[in-house]
Amino acid sequence: MKVTYYGHATILLETEKAKLLFDPFISPNELAKNVDIDAIKPDYILLTHGHVDHVADLFTIQTNSDATVICIAEIQGWLGNNDVDKTHGMNIGGSHNFDFGRVKMVNAIHSSSMPDGTYGGNPAGYVIYANGKVIYIAGDTALTYDMKLLEDENLDWAFLPIGDNYTMGAEDAVKAAFFINCKNIIGVHFDTFPPIKLNHEATKSKFAAAGLNFILPEIGQTIDL
């Protein structure tokens, strides 16, 4: 299993049977200007919530790939009203078996609306069970004690937002790593906008001091999980 980082909170998780793209926001991101979105052909697109910095390239990539969109029920309805019918709606706490493995939708503390102002339901994170591994994608979230519910999931890797201001910052992400009992952390949702620009070395030091294996990915970088 491997993952490619496309900037902000956009990652492509490749299992043995399918490619899963999370929160496609690439073309408006100046930091990701060298990424060719037409070359990204996922089998599934998973949305954590409806903000434009998580769905900006959704329609283009879904049209190009004919991917199934996995999302909360309210976003599924919004997509249907926008002529995207290849969807699978879920809700917090629910799980479903797909051809590549199992997906569980879990709680996130944030806000959510669609780019046109439509209500986007609750924000969410995902736990992915595939290829014998368990991966947590937190989505945009504050530190929440609900993360403790994942401590016995034996997570192999977790993707946590670390940019602060709109989500939890590095200090709370370190706490989150202990809540979820996961030592392998990949940071996302940083550097894209001025309020979430990081001091990279200081951020890495916080995770290192806590004894965590932390990766701050470069845009376009592929990591073996």
C-alpha positions in Angstrom: 0.0 0.0 0.0 1.3 3.5 -0.8 0.1 7.1 -0.6 0.9 10.1 -2.7 0.5 13.6 -1.3 -1.0 16.3 -3.7 -0.9 19.2 -1.2 -3.2 20.6 1.4 -5.4 17.6 2.6 -5.4 15.7 -0.8 -3.9 12.2 -0.7 -4.2 9.3 -3.0 -4.2 6.0 -1.2 -3.4 3.0 -3.4 -4.5 -0.4 -2.2 -4.1 -3.7 -4.0 -7.5 -3.4 -5.6 -8.4 0.3 -5.8 -7.1 3.9 -5.7 -8.8 6.1 -3.1 -8.5 9.9 -3.5 -9.3 12.0 -0.5 -10.5 15.7 -0.6 -9.4 16.8 -4.1 -8.1 20.4 -3.9 -5.3 20.8 -6.3 -5.8 23.2 -9.2 -6.5 26.3 -7.0 -3.5 25.5 -4.8 -0.4 27.4 -6.1 1.9 25.1 -4.2 0.5 22.2 -6.3 0.7 23.9 -9.7 2.9 21.1 -11.1 0.4 18.4 -10.4 -1.6 17.3 -13.5 -5.1 16.6 -12.2 -6.1 15.0 -15.5 -3.6 12.2 -14.8 -5.3 11.3 -11.5 -7.7 8.5 -12.1 -9.0 7.2 -8.7 -11.6 4.4 -8.4 -13.1 6.2 -5.4 -13.2 9.8 -4.1 -13.7 10.2 -0.4 -14.8 13.5 1.0 -14.4 14.5 4.6 -16.6 17.6 4.3 -17.9 20.1 1.8 -15.5 23.1 2.0 -14.1 24.3 -1.3 -10.5 23.6 -0.2 -11.6 19.9 -0.1 -13.8 19.6 -3.2 -12.6 22.1 -5.7 -11.5 19.5 -8.2 -14.1 16.9 -7.4 -16.2 17.3 -10.5 -13.3 17.3 -12.9 -11.6 14.3 -11.4 -14.9 12.4 -11.0 -15.8 13.0 -14.6 -12.4 12.0 -15.9 -12.2 8.8 -13.8 -15.9 7.8 -13.3 -15.0 7.3 -9.6 -17.6 6.5 -7.0 -17.8 9.3 -4.4 -18.0 8.2 -0.8 -19.3 11.0 1.5 -21.9 11.9 4.2 -25.5 11.6 3.2 -26.1 15.4 2.8 -23.2 15.7 0.3 -24.5 12.7 -1.6 -27.8 14.5 -2.0 -26.0 17.7 -3.2 -24.0 15.7 -5.7 -27.2 14.1 -7.0 -28.6 17.6 -7.6 -25.4 18.4 -9.5 -25.7 15.4 -11.8 -23.2 13.1 -10.0 -25.1 9.9 -9.3 -22.2 7.5 -8.8 -22.0 7.9 -5.0 -22.2 6.0 -1.8 -23.6 7.9 1.2 -22.7 7.2 4.8 -23.0 8.7 8.2 -21.0 9.0 11.4 -20.3 5.6 13.0 -21.3 3.6 10.0 -19.1 1.3 8.0 -19.4 -0.5 4.7 -17.5 -3.2 2.8 -16.2 -2.2 -0.6 -14.3 -4.2 -3.1 -11.0 -3.0 -1.7 -11.8 -3.3 2.0 -13.9 -1.7 4.7 -14.5 2.0 5.3 -15.8 3.4 8.6 -16.9 7.0 8.9 -15.9 8.6 12.2 -16.5 11.9 14.0 -14.6 15.1 13.3 -15.1 18.5 14.9 -15.2 21.2 12.2 -17.8 22.9 10.1 -19.1 22.0 6.7 -21.0 23.7 3.8 -20.8 23.2 0.1 -19.2 25.9 -2.2 -22.7 27.2 -3.1 -23.6 27.5 0.6 -25.7 24.4 0.8 -25.6 22.6 4.1 -22.9 19.9 3.9 -23.9 17.7 6.9 -21.4 16.8 9.6 -17.7 16.8 8.9 -16.1 13.3 9.2 -13.0 11.3 9.2 -12.4 7.8 7.9 -10.8 4.6 9.0 -9.7 2.4 6.1 -9.2 -1.3 6.5 -7.4 -2.8 3.5 -4.5 -5.1 2.7 -4.1 -6.0 6.3 -3.5 -2.4 7.4 -5.7 0.1 9.3 -5.4 3.7 8.2 -7.0 6.8 9.8 -7.7 9.9 7.8 -8.9 12.4 10.4 -10.2 15.1 8.0 -10.3 18.7 9.2 -10.8 18.5 13.0 -10.1 19.8 16.4 -8.6 17.6 19.0 -11.5 15.6 20.3 -11.8 13.0 23.0 -13.8 10.9 20.5 -10.4 10.0 19.0 -9.9 7.8 22.1 -12.5 5.4 20.5 -9.8 4.5 18.0 -7.1 3.5 20.4 -7.8 -0.2 20.2 -8.1 -0.2 16.3 -4.4 -1.0 16.0 -3.9 1.8 13.6 -0.8 1.5 11.3 -0.8 5.1 10.1 -2.8 8.3 10.7 -3.2 11.4 8.6 -3.7 14.4 10.9 -4.2 18.1 10.2 -1.4 20.1 11.7 -1.7 23.6 10.3 -3.6 25.2 13.3 -6.0 28.1 12.9 -8.7 26.1 11.0 -7.9 22.7 12.5 -5.8 21.5 15.4 -2.1 22.4 15.4 1.0 20.4 16.0 0.7 20.3 19.7 -2.8 18.9 19.7 -1.9 16.5 16.8 0.7 15.1 19.1 -2.0 14.6 21.8 -4.2 13.1 19.1 -1.5 10.5 18.2 -1.6 9.3 21.8 -5.4 9.3 21.9 -5.6 7.1 18.9 -2.6 5.0 19.9 -0.7 5.4 16.7 3.0 6.2 16.4 3.1 6.7 12.6 1.8 10.1 11.7 1.6 12.0 8.4 0.8 15.7 8.6 -1.6 17.3 6.2 -3.5 20.7 5.9 -0.5 23.0 6.2 1.3 25.8 4.3 -1.5 26.3 1.7 -2.7 29.7 3.1 -0.9 32.2 5.3 -2.7 31.4 8.5 -1.5 27.7 8.3 2.1 28.1 7.3 4.4 26.0 9.4 7.8 26.2 10.8 8.7 22.8 9.5 11.7 22.0 11.7 9.9 23.2 14.9 6.9 21.0 14.0 9.1 17.9 13.3 10.8 18.5 16.7 7.5 18.4 18.6 6.7 15.0 17.2 10.3 13.7 17.6 10.2 14.8 21.3 7.1 12.7 21.8 8.8 9.6 20.3 6.5 9.6 17.2 7.5 8.6 13.6 6.3 11.8 11.8 6.4 12.6 8.1 5.8 16.1 6.7 5.3 15.2 3.1 6.4 17.1 0.0 3.8 17.7 -2.7 4.1 14.8 -5.2 5.9 12.6 -2.7 4.9 8.9 -2.6 5.3 7.0 0.7 5.1 3.3 1.2 2.9 2.4 4.1 
